[in-house]
Amino acid sequence: MALKIKLVKSLNSCLKQQIATAHSLGLRKIGAETVQPDNDATKGKIKVISHLVEVTEA
C-alpha cells in the first residue's frame, strides 16, 4: 500500500525542520504530489507537516 501526499500550503515562514521534511518527501512547490510507501518513517514525516499536506491512499 502507498500514500499519495500533496503539498497544499506554502513552505514560507515554516520552521527549517518542516521545510527539510517536505523536501525529503519530494515536495517543493504548492500542488506538488508524491507517492510514498505506507510505513512508520513516512507517517512520522507526515505528522511533522500535517498542517501543510493532504494525504490519500494511492
C-alpha positions as CSV (number, residue, x, y, z in Angstrom):
1,M,0.0,0.0,0.0
2,A,1.2,3.5,-0.7
3,L,0.2,7.1,0.3
4,K,-0.3,10.0,-2.1
5,I,0.9,13.2,-0.5
6,K,0.1,16.7,-1.9
7,L,1.5,20.0,-0.6
8,V,-1.4,22.3,-0.3
9,K,0.1,25.2,1.7
10,S,3.3,27.3,1.3
11,L,6.5,26.5,3.0
12,N,7.2,30.2,3.6
13,S,7.5,31.1,7.2
14,C,7.8,27.4,8.2
15,L,10.5,26.0,10.5
16,K,13.7,24.7,8.9
17,Q,12.8,21.2,10.1
18,Q,9.4,21.3,8.4
19,I,10.9,22.6,5.2
20,A,13.6,19.8,5.3
21,T,10.9,17.2,5.9
22,A,8.8,18.4,3.0
23,H,11.9,18.3,0.7
24,S,12.8,14.8,1.9
25,L,9.3,13.7,0.7
26,G,9.9,15.4,-2.6
27,L,7.6,18.3,-2.1
28,R,9.0,21.7,-3.1
29,K,6.1,23.7,-4.6
30,I,2.4,24.1,-3.8
31,G,0.5,21.4,-5.7
32,A,3.4,19.0,-5.8
33,E,2.4,15.4,-5.3
34,T,4.4,12.3,-4.5
35,V,3.7,8.7,-3.7
36,Q,5.4,7.2,-0.7
37,P,5.3,3.8,0.9
38,D,2.9,3.4,3.9
39,N,5.4,2.8,6.7
40,D,6.3,4.3,10.1
41,A,9.0,6.6,8.7
42,T,6.7,8.2,6.2
43,K,3.9,8.5,8.8
44,G,6.4,10.3,11.1
45,K,7.3,12.8,8.3
46,I,3.6,13.4,7.6
47,K,3.0,14.1,11.2
48,V,5.6,16.9,11.3
49,I,4.0,18.7,8.3
50,S,0.4,17.5,8.6
51,H,-0.9,21.1,8.5
52,L,0.7,21.6,5.1
53,V,-0.2,18.5,3.3
54,E,-3.2,16.4,2.1
55,V,-2.8,12.6,2.3
56,T,-4.8,10.0,0.4
57,E,-4.3,6.3,-0.3
58,A,-2.8,5.7,-3.7
